[in-house]
Amino acid sequence: RVNASGEVKAFRAENLRPAGELIFEPGDKASIHGLKTEAGQHLNGSMCEVLRYLHDVSRYEVKVGNEIKALKGENLRACPD
């Protein structure tokens, strides 16, 4: 429940995202950037397809080649259609 202007409202988890995060929809194409770990750096610059948003971990499930990864929205850049 969120208190906005003295009014108590209930929101479903799927309607809440971290402030300022880009919103991707299933099927959107994106490029991966900003991964800093050794395991993730090789993915920087790769294209991916957004599969869904994982609310419990605040990440997007994306398909990169034949692999499925869970990435933060800040590590994805929208690609024009």
N, C-alpha and C positions, 0 to 999 in steps of 0.2 A: 504494500500500500504506500502511496505517495501523497504527501500533504502539499497541495498546490493551492495557494490563496485561501487557506483555511478549510479547504474542502478535501475530504479523504476520497481517493480514487484507487481502484484496483486495476492493475495492468497485467496482461499475460506476458510471460517471459519472452516469447517470440517477438513481442513488439518493442523490446528494449535492447538497445545497443550502446556501447561506450560512446560518449560524446565525441563528435567530429569524425567518427569512423565512416568510411565510404560504405555504401550498401550495394552488395552484389547479389544478383539473382541467379538461380540455377540456370546453367547454359551460357552465362556470361564468359567471355574470354578475358584473360588478364595476363600480365607479365609479372614475374617474381623479381623482387629486388630487396636489398637491405638485410639479407640473411648473413649472420656473422659467424656462426659456428662452422667448424671445419666440415661437418657432415652436411650443412645446408648451403655453403658457399657455391658449390657446383651447380645449384639450382638457379642462382641469380641470372637473370636475363632469359630464363626459360618461359615459354608460353604454357598456360594451363587453362583448364575449363573448370568453372565453379560448379560443384555438385550440390552443396547445401551449406547452411550455417549451423554450426554446432553451438547451441546456446549455453550448454553446461561448461564449455571451456572458452567461449568467446572467440572462436576461430572458424575459418572457412575450410570445408573439406574440398580439396581440389584434385583434379586428375592431371598429372604431369607425365606424359608418355603413357606407360603402363602402370605407373605408381600412383597411389592415393596418399596425399599428405594433408595435414591439418595446419593451416597457416593463419597468422594474425592478419587482419585487414590492412594494417600498416605496411605489410610486406607484399601487397598486391597493387598493381596499377592497372586501371581499366584500359582496355584496347578498343579502339574504334572499330565499329562493324564494317 
